[in-house]
Amino acid sequence: MAPLQNFADILDAVDNLSREEKETFLEVLHRRFIEQRREEIGAEIQATRQEFLSGECQAVNADDLMKEIVS
């Protein structure tokens, strides 16, 4: 099934839910979205820490960072 058809099918299925079921569906979807984003942020933090530990980047103060951005 094509992704757009699948998406349309999901929307149609949600339309057939009761109001209470729709609210529960939204709550579950929202929690899953938050958890997925939390995992993405965690992976970004791990990658950044690894870059720092391997010397690929270094800590700088705000003034030095602004000078680098402007120049």
N, C-alpha and C positions, 0 to 999 in steps of 0.2 A: 504494500500500500504506500502511495506517495506521501511524503511528510505533510503536505498541505491537506490532503484528504484526511490523514490521521488527525491533524489538528482540528479540522472541521468536525470530525466524528466526536472528538473529545468535547468540543463546545456544544454539540447537539446533545451528548449524553448529560452534560452538566445542566443544560436547559430542562431536562426531564427530571432532575432531582427536586425534592421538596426544598422549601426555603431553609429549613433546619439542616438538611444535608448539604446544601450549597454553602452555608456558613461553616460547617465542619470541613468541607472540601477546601475552602479558602484558608482556614486556619492551618490545616495540614500542609497545604501548598506553601504557605508563608513560612512555616517552621522549616520545611525542607529547603526553601530558598536561603533562609538565614544560615542553616547548617552548611549548605554548599558554599556559600560566600565565606563563612568562617574557615572552612577547609582551604579555600583558595588563598585567603590572607595568611593562614599558617604556612602554606607552601612558599609563599612569597617571602615571608619572614625567614624561613629556613634557608632559602636561596641567598638572601641578602646577608645573613650571618656567615654562610659559607664563603661568599665573596669577600667579606671583611676579614675572616680568619685566614684566607689564602692570600691576602694582600692585594686583591683586585681593586679594592677601594679603601679609603681611609677616612677617619673622622675629621671634620672641619668645623670651624665655628661659623656663625651666621654671616659675619662680615666678609670672611674669605669666600664663602659660597656666593654671596651677592656680587663680589668683585669678579668672580669667575663667570657668573651669568651675564653681567653687563659687558665684559670685555669680549 
